[in-house]
Amino acid sequence: MAWDAWRGDQPRADLVVFTDREGNAIRVTALSPAALRAGLTAGLTLADARARVPELVAIERDHGAEAWLLAQVVVQGGRYTPMVAAEPPDGVVLDIQGCTHPFGGERGLARDLVRRIKRQGIACRLGAGDTPEAARARSRFAEAPGGDLKALPVEALEQSPEVTVALRRAGLKTIGDLATRPRAMLAARFGGLALRLTRLLEEEDRRITPERPLPPVFALRNFAEPIARTEHALAVLEELLGEASVTLLERHEGGRRFAVRLFRSDGAVPGLAVETGRPVRDPALVMRLFRERLDALSDPIDPGFGFDGVRLDVGALEPLAPHQDGLEGKEGDAEPLAELIDRLVARLGPERVRRIAPVDSHIPECAMSLVEPQTSTKWEGAAEGEPTLRPLNLLDPPHRIEVIHGLPEGPPRRFAWGRRAHEVTGWEGPERISAEWWRRCDGGGLTRDYYRVEDAAGHRFWLFRHGLQGAEKPQPDWYLHGLFV
């Protein structure tokens, strides 16, 4: 993997080794094929390797580039099965049970996988087994993918060098030699080696953990011949949405996030994802969002030499009970508004559309925030038909006003705002709000007394006195914080 990750930028070098610092020594941890043929091995110090091959090129390993390359192989494995897991630093495990029929069996799947990986310039070896350990051992040490496990050397257990040397000194050179020994004795002497041996011999299966969590609902379509147009791939996507909607209906659920991956024949895997504000399972609605998202791309999806696979994942589900529309069609404006928001998000992107969400704070200007439109929100406000106690329009920052009041702790009688005087004809309050001393959200940390007032013209305002008379301030200030409309 180190050689494959590096040679893309340096194609002319052959005698290359890759090094890591171990304590005070720089050791060879990976080699190019030419370096292997020159007799070098992993574990040598760099000085020893250069003494044997003076023209050697030493490169410090780029573990980040190797991890990225391994992730690309994992993505390619998703074409064949959702059960794909990386085994760093250079392995990928696929659970292909029940997934081989589109490729004509295991051999057909293996040929197709090797062809695609080599097309990306990555050297690979395959091994098959009933457990991940058996498959890994065959790929690394067996000449044939289905070779005899007991004939493999003890290095196939991938234990520490000290354990491997101890086994060979005891005359245990192959897996077959270990298989005849009591497991309890091996466990007492070498710890986890006995469990590794049991799994390598396919006597116990640990199961793999997929690199990506399996989506609750997904649909996959592979083609015998690549399809060369994006429109044809979208037509297949619409069919997959129909299949997914049937599954969602059976589960009494709807999807909130839909993602499609288009597997190109050259190994590239472009993808699109859309999210909805409410759970849906209508294929036409989701398809329209995908088309909106596709039209908004600055760089359209290039089919290259064609797509030979399309996969749809429904990653987020919520309950959605069947419902029946009224005689006059859909009732209320909630559903059309949700569809409009979803279309705006698909066209403009989620970072450009926001909605207001409640925040656990009793300070008015801190009690809400802007979030992505797909974020679930739950408001606890006034019951239907009751007047709201706080205005929807808040001034940021609140405007300082001049107020005349009868008593120091009494309501306002007259105030001036915007060079205009307002006579107060009615008022409600006060609503006392203490400062959040543990956050200091309002900056001053003073108590507020809010009043809902109405002037002679019928306009309603939301005012507050900032600070308690005498206790917090000698002369509290007054502010206009909001307007009722």
Buried (B, 14 or more C-beta within 10 A) or exposed (E): BBBBBBBEEEEEEBBBBBBBEEEEEBBBBBBBEBBEEBEBEBEBBBEEBBEEBEEBBBBEBBBEBBBEBBEBBBBBBBBBBBBBBBEEBBBBBBBBEEBBEBBEEBEEBBEBBEEBBEEBEBEBEBBBBBBBBBBBBBBBBBEEBEBEBBEBBBBBBBBEEEBBEBBBEEEBEBBBBBBEBEBEEBBEBBEEBBBBBBBBBBEEBEEBEBBEEEBBBBBBBBBEEBBEEBEBBBEBBBBBBEBBBEBBEEBEBBBBBBBBBBBBBEBBBBEBBBBBBBBBBBBEBBBBBBBBBBEEEEEEBEBBEBBBBBBBBBBBBEEBEEEEEEEEEEEEEEEEEBBEBBBBBBBEEBEEBEBEBBEEBEBBBBBBEEBBBBBEEEEEEEEEEEEEEBBEEBBEEBEEBEBEBEEEEEBBBEBEBEEEEBEBEEBBBBBEBEBBEEEEBBEEBBBBBBBBBBBEEEEBBBBBBBBBBEEBBEEBBBBBBBBBE
